[in-house]
Amino acid sequence: MFFVGISLALIPAGAMTFLVEERERSLKHMQLISGMSLLAYWISNIVFDVAKGLITSAAVLGFMETYGVLYPNVWLSVLLYPIAVTPFTYATSFMFEKEALAQTFTIFLHFVFGGVLPIVTVILQLIESTYDVGDALHWALKIMPSFCTANTLAFGSSRDTILRERPDLETDSDNDIAWNGGNVVMLLAHTFFWIIVVCLIELGVTSSISEWIISMLNKNEVQDNPNDN
């Protein structure tokens, strides 16, 4: 499961690299002034990146099947992963101006949430003194699409152990909202949420909000220090 999490971290890293490099070299700007619409730009990117990610996900499932570790009910989360993580990557790409930093940060971020934290969460859920912490992290870390997919894999690999030690967590189906079903729902939610975020950023809504917040903070600072001038 650890190595699968690492391989899945490369999907958003590839998408991030091209986006930031295009902005760094003004390639996006040149495409837009040449007549390409923002809608066409983002649709073409998302179609290409999702298709590329689905090929990787299918390969991961193929290798898991080959080595006998394709756990029941994990295939949907793995296939939904590139669909959910691609708009997330687009939204976070606006944080960076340099391609090298963006790629390094993305790989590290998804390595931690997709390779390390799911294992830590399962371990905490199995230790009696940390039941509550593990159960809380099981839900809180779903704010990252990579954790949702890796959490499905972690549950699949340790299902029997978890339910033997924690019979209170047993449900009628592994697809219950408490387990795989919750991860699928969150992956779908990530898809729509981050698409909306990207749209808001491109429309300048987030910039307007940021400028308003900064102006309000500056106004309050002036009011708190009226004699500074």
C-alpha positions as CSV (number, residue, x, y, z in Angstrom):
1,M,0.0,0.0,0.0
2,F,2.9,2.3,0.8
3,F,4.4,1.9,-2.7
4,V,1.0,2.4,-4.3
5,G,0.6,5.7,-2.5
6,I,4.0,6.8,-3.8
7,S,3.1,5.9,-7.4
8,L,-0.2,7.8,-7.1
9,A,1.7,10.9,-5.9
10,L,3.3,11.1,-9.4
11,I,-0.1,11.8,-11.0
12,P,-0.6,15.3,-9.6
13,A,3.1,16.0,-9.8
14,G,3.0,15.7,-13.6
15,A,0.0,18.0,-13.9
16,M,1.5,20.6,-11.6
17,T,4.8,20.7,-13.6
18,F,3.2,21.6,-16.9
19,L,0.8,24.2,-15.4
20,V,3.5,26.1,-13.5
21,E,6.0,25.9,-16.3
22,E,3.5,27.4,-18.7
23,R,2.9,30.3,-16.4
24,E,6.6,30.7,-15.7
25,R,7.5,30.9,-19.4
26,S,4.3,32.9,-20.2
27,L,3.1,30.1,-22.5
28,K,-0.4,30.3,-21.0
29,H,-0.5,34.1,-21.6
30,M,0.6,33.6,-25.2
31,Q,-2.1,31.0,-25.8
32,L,-4.8,33.3,-24.4
33,I,-3.7,36.4,-26.4
34,S,-3.6,34.2,-29.5
35,G,-7.4,33.6,-29.2
36,M,-7.7,30.6,-26.9
37,S,-10.5,31.0,-24.3
38,L,-9.9,30.2,-20.7
39,L,-12.6,27.6,-20.8
40,A,-10.9,25.8,-23.7
41,Y,-7.6,26.0,-22.0
42,W,-8.8,24.4,-18.8
43,I,-11.0,21.8,-20.5
44,S,-8.1,20.6,-22.7
45,N,-5.8,20.4,-19.7
46,I,-8.3,18.5,-17.5
47,V,-9.2,16.0,-20.3
48,F,-5.5,15.3,-21.0
49,D,-4.4,15.1,-17.3
50,V,-7.4,12.9,-16.2
51,A,-6.9,10.6,-19.2
52,K,-3.2,10.3,-18.4
53,G,-4.0,9.7,-14.7
54,L,-6.5,7.0,-15.5
55,I,-3.9,5.1,-17.5
56,T,-1.6,5.2,-14.4
57,S,-4.5,4.2,-12.1
58,A,-5.4,1.3,-14.4
59,A,-1.8,0.2,-14.4
60,V,-1.7,0.3,-10.6
61,L,-4.8,-1.9,-10.5
62,G,-3.3,-4.3,-13.0
63,F,-0.1,-4.7,-10.9
64,M,-2.2,-5.1,-7.7
65,E,-4.2,-7.9,-9.4
66,T,-1.0,-9.5,-10.7
67,Y,0.5,-9.7,-7.3
68,G,-2.7,-10.7,-5.5
69,V,-3.2,-7.5,-3.5
70,L,-6.2,-6.1,-5.3
71,Y,-8.4,-5.8,-2.3
72,P,-12.2,-5.9,-2.7
73,N,-14.0,-2.6,-3.3
74,V,-10.8,-0.5,-3.9
75,W,-11.0,-0.1,-7.7
76,L,-13.5,2.7,-7.7
77,S,-11.4,4.9,-5.3
78,V,-8.3,4.3,-7.4
79,L,-10.1,5.2,-10.6
80,L,-11.7,8.3,-9.1
81,Y,-8.4,9.5,-7.8
82,P,-7.1,11.2,-10.9
83,I,-10.5,12.8,-11.5
84,A,-10.5,14.3,-8.0
85,V,-6.8,15.2,-7.6
86,T,-6.5,17.0,-11.0
87,P,-8.7,20.0,-10.1
88,F,-7.1,20.0,-6.6
89,T,-3.7,20.3,-8.3
90,Y,-4.9,23.1,-10.6
91,A,-6.1,25.1,-7.6
92,T,-2.9,24.7,-5.7
93,S,-0.8,25.5,-8.7
94,F,-1.6,29.1,-8.3
95,M,0.5,29.1,-5.1
96,F,3.7,28.7,-7.1
97,E,5.8,30.7,-9.5
98,K,8.6,28.2,-10.0
99,E,8.1,24.8,-11.6
100,A,10.8,23.0,-9.5
101,L,9.4,24.1,-6.2
102,A,5.9,23.2,-7.2
103,Q,6.8,19.7,-8.3
104,T,8.8,19.0,-5.1
105,F,6.0,20.3,-2.9
106,T,3.4,18.3,-4.7
107,I,5.3,15.0,-4.6
108,F,6.0,15.5,-0.9
109,L,2.5,16.5,0.0
110,H,0.9,13.5,-1.7
111,F,3.6,11.2,-0.5
112,V,2.8,12.2,3.1
113,F,-1.0,12.1,2.7
114,G,-1.1,9.1,0.4
115,G,1.8,7.0,1.7
116,V,2.5,7.8,5.3
117,L,-0.6,9.2,7.1
118,P,-3.0,6.3,6.1
119,I,-0.7,3.8,7.7
120,V,-0.3,6.0,10.8
121,T,-4.1,6.4,11.0
122,V,-4.6,2.6,10.9
123,I,-2.0,2.0,13.6
124,L,-3.6,4.6,15.9
125,Q,-7.0,3.0,15.3
126,L,-5.6,-0.3,16.5
127,I,-4.0,1.0,19.7
128,E,-6.5,1.2,22.5
129,S,-5.1,4.4,24.0
130,T,-5.3,6.2,20.7
131,Y,-8.6,5.0,19.4
132,D,-10.2,8.4,19.4
133,V,-7.2,10.1,17.7
134,G,-7.1,7.5,15.0
135,D,-10.9,7.7,14.4
136,A,-10.7,11.5,14.3
137,L,-7.8,11.5,11.8
138,H,-9.7,8.9,9.7
139,W,-12.2,11.7,8.9
140,A,-10.2,14.8,9.2
141,L,-7.5,13.8,6.7
142,K,-10.1,13.3,4.0
143,I,-9.6,16.9,3.2
144,M,-6.9,15.6,0.8
145,P,-8.0,13.4,-2.2
146,S,-4.8,11.3,-1.9
147,F,-5.7,10.3,1.6
148,C,-9.1,9.2,0.5
149,T,-7.8,6.8,-2.0
150,A,-4.9,5.5,0.2
151,N,-7.3,5.1,3.1
152,T,-9.4,2.7,1.0
153,L,-6.2,0.7,0.3
154,A,-5.1,0.8,3.9
155,F,-8.5,-0.5,5.0
156,G,-8.5,-3.2,2.4
157,S,-5.1,-4.5,3.5
158,S,-5.9,-4.4,7.2
159,R,-9.6,-4.9,7.3
160,D,-9.6,-8.2,9.2
161,T,-7.2,-6.9,11.8
162,I,-9.2,-3.7,12.3
163,L,-12.5,-5.4,12.7
164,R,-11.1,-8.1,14.9
165,E,-9.6,-5.6,17.3
166,R,-12.4,-3.0,16.9
167,P,-15.7,-4.9,16.4
168,D,-17.5,-1.7,17.2
169,L,-16.4,-0.4,13.8
170,E,-17.9,-3.2,11.8
171,T,-20.7,-2.3,9.3
172,D,-23.1,-4.1,7.1
173,S,-20.9,-3.5,4.1
174,D,-17.3,-2.3,3.3
175,N,-19.0,0.3,1.1
176,D,-20.6,1.9,4.1
177,I,-20.1,5.7,4.5
178,A,-17.8,4.9,7.5
179,W,-15.3,3.1,5.2
180,N,-15.0,2.9,1.4
181,G,-18.3,4.7,0.7
182,G,-17.1,7.8,2.6
183,N,-13.9,7.9,0.6
184,V,-15.8,7.7,-2.7
185,V,-18.2,10.5,-1.6
186,M,-15.2,12.7,-0.6
187,L,-13.4,12.1,-3.8
188,L,-16.5,13.2,-5.7
189,A,-16.9,16.2,-3.4
190,H,-13.2,17.1,-4.1
191,T,-13.8,17.0,-7.8
192,F,-16.6,19.6,-7.8
193,F,-15.2,21.7,-5.0
194,W,-11.8,22.3,-6.6
195,I,-13.3,22.9,-10.0
196,I,-15.4,25.7,-8.5
197,V,-12.3,27.1,-6.7
198,V,-10.3,27.2,-10.0
199,C,-13.2,29.0,-11.7
200,L,-13.3,31.6,-8.8
201,I,-9.6,32.1,-9.1
202,E,-9.7,32.7,-12.8
203,L,-12.7,35.0,-12.5
204,G,-10.7,37.1,-10.0
205,V,-13.1,36.5,-7.1
206,T,-10.4,35.3,-4.8
207,S,-8.2,38.3,-5.6
208,S,-11.0,40.7,-4.9
209,I,-11.7,39.0,-1.6
210,S,-8.0,39.1,-0.7
211,E,-7.7,42.8,-1.6
212,W,-10.8,43.5,0.5
213,I,-9.4,41.7,3.5
214,I,-6.0,43.5,3.2
215,S,-7.8,46.9,2.9
216,M,-9.9,46.1,6.0
217,L,-6.8,45.1,8.0
218,N,-5.0,48.2,6.9
219,K,-8.0,50.3,7.8
220,N,-8.2,48.8,11.3
221,E,-4.5,49.3,11.8
222,V,-4.8,53.0,11.0
223,Q,-7.8,53.3,13.4
224,D,-5.8,51.6,16.2
225,N,-2.8,53.9,15.7
226,P,-4.3,57.4,14.9
227,N,-1.3,59.3,16.1
228,D,1.4,57.5,14.1
229,N,1.3,60.2,11.5
